[in-house]
Amino acid sequence: MYICPECAHEWSTTAAETRAEDDKRVIRDAVGNELRDGDAITVIKDLKVKGSSLVVKMGTKVKNIRLVDGDHDIDCKIDGIGAMQLKSEFVKKASN
């Protein structure tokens, strides 16, 4: 909600403004490539899965990612492990 400091008029953001704010959010991989929903990525470092003895090995390819807000900004499913979230700093965009 926005409030005018001079007249105290209040208004909320419109859908167009909200979409414009979402478009400004840019998530980049470890190399600096821009990531988008639906991209394929490759893990660049062995990652231990918290709470289990599983490890996501370096070179694991993950398809059809979804970008989310937060510290772990990639939501995906990894074969053999399942659904999890990754940090963009540990992945690179896979070449097609």
C-alpha positions in Angstrom: 0.0 0.0 0.0 1.3 3.4 -0.9 0.6 6.6 1.1 1.1 10.2 -0.3 3.2 12.2 2.2 1.4 15.4 1.4 -2.3 14.5 1.4 -2.3 11.0 3.1 -4.1 9.5 0.1 -3.7 5.7 0.1 -3.6 3.3 -2.9 -2.3 -0.2 -3.7 -0.2 -1.4 -6.5 -1.9 -2.4 -9.7 -1.3 -5.8 -11.4 0.8 -4.1 -14.1 3.1 -2.6 -11.5 3.4 -5.9 -9.7 4.3 -7.7 -13.0 6.9 -4.9 -13.7 8.5 -5.5 -10.3 8.7 -9.3 -11.0 10.3 -8.6 -14.3 13.1 -6.6 -12.6 14.1 -9.6 -10.5 17.0 -11.2 -12.3 18.6 -14.4 -11.1 22.0 -15.3 -12.5 23.9 -18.6 -12.3 27.5 -19.0 -11.1 28.9 -17.8 -14.5 26.6 -14.8 -14.8 24.0 -16.2 -17.3 20.4 -15.1 -16.6 18.1 -17.9 -15.5 14.4 -18.2 -16.4 11.6 -20.5 -15.5 11.8 -23.8 -17.5 15.6 -23.6 -18.1 17.9 -26.6 -17.7 20.8 -26.3 -15.4 23.9 -28.3 -14.4 25.2 -28.5 -10.8 28.8 -27.3 -10.6 29.7 -28.7 -7.1 28.8 -31.8 -5.0 26.0 -30.8 -2.7 25.1 -32.7 0.4 21.3 -33.1 1.0 20.5 -31.8 4.5 18.9 -34.5 6.7 20.0 -37.4 4.6 23.1 -39.2 3.3 22.4 -38.3 -0.3 24.6 -36.2 -2.4 23.8 -34.2 -5.6 26.9 -34.9 -7.7 28.7 -32.3 -9.8 27.5 -32.5 -13.4 23.9 -33.5 -12.5 21.6 -32.0 -15.1 18.3 -30.6 -13.9 15.5 -29.8 -16.4 12.5 -27.5 -16.1 13.5 -25.3 -13.1 11.2 -22.8 -11.4 12.6 -19.5 -9.9 11.3 -18.5 -6.5 12.0 -15.8 -4.0 14.3 -16.5 -1.0 17.8 -17.6 -0.2 17.4 -20.8 -2.2 16.1 -19.3 -5.4 15.7 -22.4 -7.7 12.9 -25.0 -7.2 13.3 -28.3 -9.0 13.0 -32.0 -9.1 16.2 -34.1 -9.3 16.0 -37.7 -10.5 16.7 -40.1 -7.7 16.4 -37.5 -5.0 13.1 -35.7 -5.5 11.9 -32.1 -5.1 14.4 -29.6 -3.6 15.6 -26.1 -3.7 19.0 -24.9 -4.9 21.0 -21.7 -4.7 21.8 -20.2 -8.1 25.5 -19.8 -7.1 26.0 -23.6 -7.4 24.6 -24.1 -10.8 25.2 -23.0 -14.4 22.8 -22.8 -17.3 23.0 -26.0 -19.4 23.8 -25.7 -23.1 21.0 -26.9 -25.3 
